[in-house]
């Protein structure tokens, strides 16, 4: 071999050795730093950073990272003070006095004051159903001093604390007044909260990546964490939300350790993930989600209660759950409109499925074969199978059904229309809500009877149910609240405000070295550390 | 100058197509449990309740001032969003182009030179395979072998050049190879066809008769004269790459403009869709201009 060739080889080998040595050192440093960075694949990309303007879960989850709340529910679904140090209720139940904890600061260093709190509650109350109800019963929200404020009611209202502890969209997050003064139909202009994390705005790429860093000024409570209550102790320095729209890529990235948690792996990939030695499947949202079938009361023949009852009796939840979820470990039949894992769980009013009864009811209704249009979103895997079950089910009882395929965004635009079906309207759509979003007659928009004025799509109108909802809101005794809730559900089934299609649980896939994940009604990323 | 009316027509077309398509960004923004009143308030705030001509005039007025508007959802300027996402797309497209040309042109030359032989047939068979295998299938296969089994390269993500040449190459290699298969197939076939046409010319026979080496005949005489159609296809291929990388971007989780526009279409984020389509049409116009300039450089007989 020539001398020059040997020299070149020697030089090359030296460069390789140096690179390897540098690489090893770099890898060791990187590994140590990596333990303090949590990489999380959320179920979708974050685009709307204002959790009050939208009910989207991504915005809610973002809210829990950077904002805090006056109260939070624990794992018994009981409200516990969070930003509030103490509170009391006057003997006549008309005045609630709240005192904030010491040391609460926004990310810009400004203290959290009652001015900020009241402005935030008023903004939240413009959009949220429970907030609107609370505001309707409120005579005044009054600042006593910088740490103490009062909610003074017009009449006793049983849901004051429950409203302030609402765990899911819209959550009453507390923002600085300068942000909370933004009209409720416009995005807030900044991301300043007092929560356990701060958003790193310079690294935010909407729909792609969100980065949070630990808030060094955050003072967690001393109690152990329990759902949205207790101490929110942050044990990592940085959290990265990395959107991955391809499920196979997300799975590979998790297996290889490029990410730590995958919030919602698709059900068909769970068996493969379970076989991976470094991955665990954990149920981090034990309250679950609920499928529903919603009918349009404005469009014949669904304006006829007997036709709706026929559909209700034809539905067997097991068919829907098997088609959409598949594995019985992850679903359960649940007739409770306020969730099977909540204090208001009841089967009151829920009929047993019966095709014969359904056919009989349809005949009694005088149904003449009018076409029923079911909107079927093909691009939303989480509910795409539901309309494909409804089509044959309704046909089996003698209905004339047209299942129309479309993307979810088209469906969302179309379901807001009150026009007749032949002018772009609709009869039936399906959706899924978190149990936390429907856990009482006020939060559950599906049991509203307000019709066209403030009702959910489908515009169910029923003064009887509205009276029952008001009774529930006024009632302060929890046992009596349960009875009224049961009555609401019974009426909702009688009039068929919607058809529950069962409950399912979306587990997360987590690398085994990630410890401290917490079950909760929404995604929470405090208490987590990496070994 | 023809670019301006072209882009004007594109602007009108994309505006109307979006506004007349089903879907409502206000309803999507408000969320699943929103009321009709919530949605109406948001629609008014976005100006979507105004008559179409008024919306168009407002948008054109902004456009003429270089303002592409703001995302309906994130409220960030479209120019900023495009700016965040353009580097991954351009990086991927340029690297793919470079790799494809470096591999495909020699392959095409060899195939033409050895027309009818086993090399020619082998290269053409590979070319058929390149056209036939879907990008996402190839991507998954490469990820399986090089990331999961051999642990040589990461599964996903993008690293900017500013983070260092090694991290950049580490993350761009698999997507580049994946995307290049179809373009290698295309460029190799076109190169082969163009070379075959030229290799039959008298001046090539003369070059051989003069005793020139084969590689000099092929590269200096034949390739130069076959370059026009090859350059055309490479230019069109590059334009297609810019607009067509979305599948590769999705499989490898690269935050490029392709994914930006697909996400925007699914969410009906009108300003982003309008802005990106205008950008793409501008890029196509520029690429065509570059091809025309390249013709002049390659063939002195061409004058405009």
Interface residues (C-beta under 8 A of the other chain):
Chain A: X45 X47 X48 X49 X53 X54 X55 X56 X59 X127 X129 X169 X183 X184 X185 X186 X187 X205 X206 X207 X208 X209 X242 X244 X245 X246 X248 X249 X252 X253 X255 X256 X258 X379 X406 X407 X408 X409 X410 X412 X413 X414 X415 X416 X418 X431 X433 X437 X445 X452 X454 X455 X456 X457
Chain B: X22 X23 X24 X27 X28 X29 X30 X31 X32 X33 X34 X35 X36 X37 X38 X39 X41 X42 X44 X45 X71 X73 X74 X75 X76 X81 X84 X85 X140 X143 X147 X148 X151 X154 X155 X156 X157 X250 X251 X252 X253 X255 X259 X260 X263 X266 X267 X268
